[in-house]
Amino acid sequence: MALYGVGCRVVDSDAHASSEDLPASRRSGVSADVVRSYRYQLTLGEDVIDTATWAGSVPQVNGIAPRVRVGRAKWFNLLWLLPIGFLLLIIAIAVAKGLRGDAFMQRFIRRYPGTDLASPPAGTVGFPAWVDVQHFFNLFFMIFIIRAGIQILSDHPRLYWTRHSTPGRDWFRIRRPVPEDPLWTAKQDSISLPGQVGLPGLRHSIGLARWWHLGVDALWLLNGVVFYVLLFATGRWQRLVPTSWNVFPDSLSTLVQYLSLNCRPTTAGWPTTAFSSSRTSSPSSSPPRWR
């Protein structure tokens, strides 16, 4: 049903409108020759856009490393988390190796080897094909979701605790501070992303990015629903849901074994975890070492 505004009235085009409801027709002052001349100036659209003129020819501006506000005026560069995390990992490995030599920790690992004492449920050994396929699609969809999400963030590269988006009140940003220019617009605040990172990779393309983000979200959720239905229908949930409180000391034992770079091998060639199949050695035997 189409609606047309006539002055201050709204007329339903599907209803029977009287002559007084319709605006009076006006005689056009544009000749047919002028209309034909305009048509000759029209050109067909191209499949390739010009990035220099896209979004109103706004100059291309790159972002900065992600930063989080610390206090009122200080910002922490999140790239520092990479060397800090690496240093903490080295320290954790050194501590775990020291714990492996302690008599108490050796007894703890023998008592809680990080494997399930019960036999695995029938037909649940190994991984079925549908698990591999759905994990592939999970990663495949996540790539599009993350790329489109970064593109959405780049259109307004700041996050706030409130909905007001007041300049200077952001707690996260990947853009330099908002300048004092009173005519600074959201389009100018957007940043450019490489085509290999953002999706679709064009500055100020939030509409296309939302289409990709929300559209692939639906497929990702559908894949997750199918995964959980098959997980409970086939009984393989028993390999993921703990059935004993020993899961906590077993997890701690597994963490120490992994960090010490000295894991318990299995016949399948993978280190065991607290949720894996049956234990391969008796509790009294000392944990085998990788050679």
VEXDREN-2710 file (C-alpha; in Angstrom, 1 decimal):
% VEXDREN-2710
k/r/px/py/pz
1/MET/0.0/0.0/0.0
2/ALA/1.6/3.2/-1.1
3/LEU/1.1/6.5/0.8
4/TYR/1.7/9.9/-0.7
5/GLY/2.0/13.2/1.2
6/VAL/-0.3/15.9/-0.2
7/GLY/0.3/19.1/1.7
8/CYS/-0.4/18.0/5.3
9/ARG/-2.6/15.1/4.3
10/VAL/-1.7/11.5/3.7
11/VAL/-3.6/9.8/0.9
12/ASP/-4.0/6.0/0.5
13/SER/-3.4/5.2/-3.1
14/ASP/-5.3/2.0/-2.8
15/ALA/-8.5/3.8/-1.8
16/HIS/-10.7/5.6/-4.2
17/ALA/-9.4/9.2/-4.1
18/SER/-11.6/12.0/-5.3
19/SER/-10.4/14.7/-7.6
20/GLU/-10.1/17.2/-4.7
21/ASP/-7.6/14.9/-3.0
22/LEU/-5.2/14.8/-5.9
23/PRO/-2.8/17.7/-6.6
24/ALA/-3.4/19.7/-9.7
25/SER/-1.1/18.7/-12.6
26/ARG/1.4/21.3/-13.8
27/ARG/2.6/21.9/-17.2
28/SER/6.3/21.0/-17.5
29/GLY/8.6/23.7/-18.8
30/VAL/11.3/21.1/-19.8
31/SER/11.1/20.2/-23.5
32/ALA/11.6/16.7/-24.9
33/ASP/14.9/17.7/-26.5
34/VAL/16.3/18.7/-23.1
35/VAL/15.2/15.4/-21.6
36/ARG/16.9/13.5/-24.4
37/SER/20.1/15.5/-24.0
38/TYR/20.2/14.5/-20.3
39/ARG/19.7/10.8/-21.2
40/TYR/22.6/10.9/-23.6
41/GLN/24.9/12.1/-20.7
42/LEU/24.0/9.1/-18.5
43/THR/26.6/6.3/-18.3
44/LEU/26.2/2.7/-17.2
45/GLY/27.4/1.8/-13.7
46/GLU/30.6/-0.1/-13.3
47/ASP/31.4/-3.2/-11.2
48/VAL/34.5/-1.5/-9.8
49/ILE/34.2/1.5/-7.5
50/ASP/36.7/4.3/-7.1
51/THR/38.1/4.2/-3.5
52/ALA/39.3/7.8/-3.9
53/THR/35.7/9.1/-4.4
54/TRP/34.0/6.6/-2.2
55/ALA/32.2/8.0/0.9
56/GLY/32.3/11.6/-0.4
57/SER/36.0/11.7/-1.2
58/VAL/37.0/11.7/2.5
59/PRO/40.8/11.4/2.7
60/GLN/42.1/7.9/3.7
61/VAL/43.2/7.8/7.3
62/ASN/44.8/4.8/9.0
63/GLY/44.1/3.8/12.6
64/ILE/46.4/3.3/15.5
65/ALA/47.2/0.4/17.8
66/PRO/44.3/-0.5/20.1
67/ARG/44.4/1.5/23.4
68/VAL/42.5/1.3/26.6
69/ARG/42.0/4.2/29.0
70/VAL/43.8/4.0/32.3
71/GLY/42.6/6.6/34.7
72/ARG/41.5/9.9/33.3
73/ALA/44.1/10.9/30.8
74/LYS/46.4/7.9/30.3
75/TRP/46.1/5.2/27.6
76/PHE/47.6/1.7/27.6
77/ASN/48.7/0.3/24.2
78/LEU/47.3/-3.2/24.0
79/LEU/50.2/-4.4/21.8
80/TRP/52.3/-4.5/25.1
81/LEU/50.2/-7.5/26.0
82/LEU/52.2/-9.6/23.5
83/PRO/55.6/-9.3/25.1
84/ILE/54.0/-9.3/28.6
85/GLY/52.1/-12.5/27.8
86/PHE/55.2/-14.2/26.3
87/LEU/57.2/-13.3/29.5
88/LEU/54.4/-14.7/31.7
89/LEU/54.4/-17.9/29.7
90/ILE/58.2/-18.3/30.2
91/ILE/57.8/-17.8/33.9
92/ALA/54.8/-20.3/34.1
93/ILE/56.9/-22.9/32.2
94/ALA/59.8/-22.5/34.6
95/VAL/57.5/-22.7/37.7
96/ALA/55.7/-25.8/36.2
97/LYS/59.1/-27.5/35.6
98/GLY/60.1/-26.8/39.2
99/LEU/56.8/-28.3/40.5
100/ARG/57.3/-31.5/38.4
101/GLY/60.4/-32.2/40.5
102/ASP/58.6/-31.8/43.8
103/ALA/57.6/-35.1/45.5
104/PHE/54.2/-33.7/46.5
105/MET/53.4/-32.7/42.9
106/GLN/54.5/-36.2/41.6
107/ARG/52.1/-37.9/44.0
108/PHE/49.4/-35.4/43.0
109/ILE/49.9/-36.2/39.3
110/ARG/49.8/-40.0/40.0
111/ARG/46.6/-39.6/41.9
112/TYR/45.0/-37.2/39.4
113/PRO/46.6/-38.0/36.0
114/GLY/44.2/-35.8/34.1
115/THR/42.3/-38.6/32.5
116/ASP/38.8/-40.1/33.2
117/LEU/38.9/-43.2/35.3
118/ALA/35.8/-44.7/33.6
119/SER/35.8/-46.3/30.2
120/PRO/34.6/-44.0/27.4
121/PRO/30.9/-44.5/26.4
122/ALA/30.4/-47.0/23.6
123/GLY/30.9/-45.6/20.2
124/THR/32.5/-42.3/21.4
125/VAL/36.1/-43.0/20.7
126/GLY/37.6/-40.7/18.1
127/PHE/35.9/-37.9/16.3
128/PRO/33.1/-38.4/13.8
129/ALA/33.0/-36.7/10.4
130/TRP/30.3/-34.3/11.4
131/VAL/32.4/-32.9/14.2
132/ASP/35.2/-32.1/11.8
133/VAL/32.9/-30.5/9.3
134/GLN/31.1/-28.3/11.8
135/HIS/34.4/-27.2/13.4
136/PHE/35.5/-26.2/9.9
137/PHE/32.3/-24.2/9.3
138/ASN/32.6/-22.6/12.7
139/LEU/36.0/-21.3/11.9
140/PHE/35.0/-20.3/8.4
141/PHE/32.0/-18.3/9.6
142/MET/34.0/-16.7/12.4
143/ILE/36.5/-15.3/9.9
144/PHE/33.7/-13.3/8.2
145/ILE/32.1/-12.3/11.5
146/ILE/35.4/-11.0/12.9
147/ARG/36.4/-9.1/9.7
148/ALA/33.0/-7.5/9.4
149/GLY/33.0/-6.6/13.1
150/ILE/36.3/-4.9/12.7
151/GLN/34.9/-3.0/9.7
152/ILE/31.9/-1.8/11.8
153/LEU/34.3/-0.7/14.6
154/SER/36.4/1.2/12.1
155/ASP/33.4/3.4/11.1
156/HIS/33.4/4.8/14.6
157/PRO/36.6/3.6/16.1
158/ARG/35.8/4.3/19.8
159/LEU/33.8/2.5/22.5
160/TYR/31.9/4.1/25.4
161/TRP/30.3/3.0/28.6
162/THR/27.2/5.1/27.8
163/ARG/25.2/5.8/24.7
164/HIS/26.1/9.5/24.4
165/SER/29.4/9.0/22.6
166/THR/30.8/12.2/24.1
167/PRO/34.2/13.1/22.8
168/GLY/36.9/12.5/25.3
169/ARG/34.8/9.9/27.3
170/ASP/35.7/6.9/25.3
171/TRP/37.4/3.9/27.1
172/PHE/38.7/2.2/24.0
173/ARG/39.9/3.6/20.7
174/ILE/41.8/2.7/17.6
175/ARG/41.9/6.3/16.4
176/ARG/43.7/9.5/17.6
177/PRO/41.8/11.8/20.0
178/VAL/38.9/13.8/18.5
179/PRO/40.3/17.2/17.5
180/GLU/38.9/20.5/18.8
181/ASP/37.3/21.2/15.4
182/PRO/33.6/21.8/16.1
183/LEU/32.7/20.6/12.6
184/TRP/34.3/17.2/13.1
185/THR/31.9/14.5/11.7
186/ALA/31.5/10.8/12.2
187/LYS/32.5/10.3/8.6
188/GLN/35.8/12.0/9.2
189/ASP/36.3/10.0/12.4
190/SER/36.2/6.7/10.4
191/ILE/39.5/5.0/9.5
192/SER/40.6/2.9/6.5
193/LEU/41.4/-0.8/6.7
194/PRO/43.3/-3.0/4.3
195/GLY/41.0/-5.1/2.1
196/GLN/42.5/-8.3/3.6
197/VAL/41.4/-7.3/7.2
198/GLY/38.1/-5.5/6.9
199/LEU/35.0/-6.7/5.1
200/PRO/34.2/-5.2/2.7
201/GLY/37.4/-3.3/3.3
202/LEU/36.2/0.2/2.3
203/ARG/36.2/3.2/4.5
204/HIS/32.7/4.3/5.8
205/SER/31.0/1.1/4.5
206/ILE/29.2/0.3/7.8
207/GLY/26.0/-0.7/5.9
208/LEU/27.7/-3.5/3.9
209/ALA/29.7/-4.5/7.0
210/ARG/26.5/-4.9/9.1
211/TRP/24.9/-7.0/6.3
212/TRP/27.9/-9.3/6.3
213/HIS/28.2/-9.4/10.1
214/LEU/24.5/-10.2/10.9
215/GLY/24.0/-12.4/7.8
216/VAL/26.9/-14.7/8.6
217/ASP/25.9/-14.6/12.3
218/ALA/22.7/-16.4/11.4
219/LEU/24.6/-19.1/9.6
220/TRP/27.0/-19.4/12.5
221/LEU/24.2/-19.8/15.1
222/LEU/22.5/-22.4/12.9
223/ASN/25.7/-24.4/12.7
224/GLY/25.9/-24.2/16.5
225/VAL/22.3/-25.4/17.0
226/VAL/23.0/-28.4/14.7
227/PHE/26.2/-29.2/16.6
228/TYR/24.5/-29.3/20.0
229/VAL/21.6/-31.4/18.6
230/LEU/24.0/-34.0/17.2
231/LEU/26.1/-33.8/20.4
232/PHE/23.3/-34.9/22.6
233/ALA/21.6/-37.1/20.1
234/THR/24.7/-39.3/19.6
235/GLY/25.6/-39.3/23.3
236/ARG/28.9/-37.6/22.8
237/TRP/28.1/-35.0/25.4
238/GLN/29.5/-37.4/27.9
239/ARG/33.0/-36.6/26.6
240/LEU/32.5/-32.9/27.3
241/VAL/30.3/-32.7/30.5
242/PRO/32.2/-33.7/33.7
243/THR/30.6/-36.5/35.7
244/SER/32.9/-36.2/38.7
245/TRP/34.3/-33.5/41.0
246/ASN/37.7/-34.9/40.1
247/VAL/37.6/-32.7/37.0
248/PHE/39.1/-29.8/39.0
249/PRO/42.2/-31.5/40.4
250/ASP/42.5/-33.4/37.0
251/SER/42.5/-30.0/35.2
252/LEU/45.1/-28.6/37.5
253/SER/47.3/-31.7/36.9
254/THR/46.9/-31.4/33.2
255/LEU/47.8/-27.7/33.3
256/VAL/51.0/-28.5/35.1
257/GLN/51.9/-31.3/32.7
258/TYR/51.3/-29.1/29.7
259/LEU/53.2/-26.1/31.1
260/SER/56.2/-28.3/32.1
261/LEU/56.3/-29.6/28.5
262/ASN/56.1/-33.1/29.9
263/CYS/52.7/-34.6/29.0
264/ARG/51.3/-38.0/29.4
265/PRO/51.1/-39.8/26.0
266/THR/48.2/-41.9/24.9
267/THR/48.0/-44.7/22.3
268/ALA/46.3/-42.3/20.0
269/GLY/49.3/-40.0/20.0
270/TRP/47.7/-37.1/21.8
271/PRO/48.3/-35.8/25.4
272/THR/45.4/-36.7/27.6
273/THR/43.1/-34.2/29.3
274/ALA/40.5/-34.3/32.0
275/PHE/37.8/-34.9/29.4
276/SER/39.5/-37.5/27.2
277/SER/38.9/-41.2/27.0
278/SER/40.0/-43.9/29.5
279/ARG/43.3/-43.7/31.4
280/THR/46.1/-45.6/29.8
281/SER/48.1/-46.3/32.9
282/SER/47.4/-47.4/36.4
283/PRO/47.5/-44.7/39.2
284/SER/50.4/-46.4/40.9
285/SER/52.7/-46.2/37.8
286/SER/54.9/-43.2/37.3
287/PRO/53.8/-40.9/34.5
288/PRO/55.7/-41.7/31.3
289/ARG/57.8/-39.0/29.7
290/TRP/58.1/-37.9/26.1
291/ARG/61.3/-39.1/24.5
END
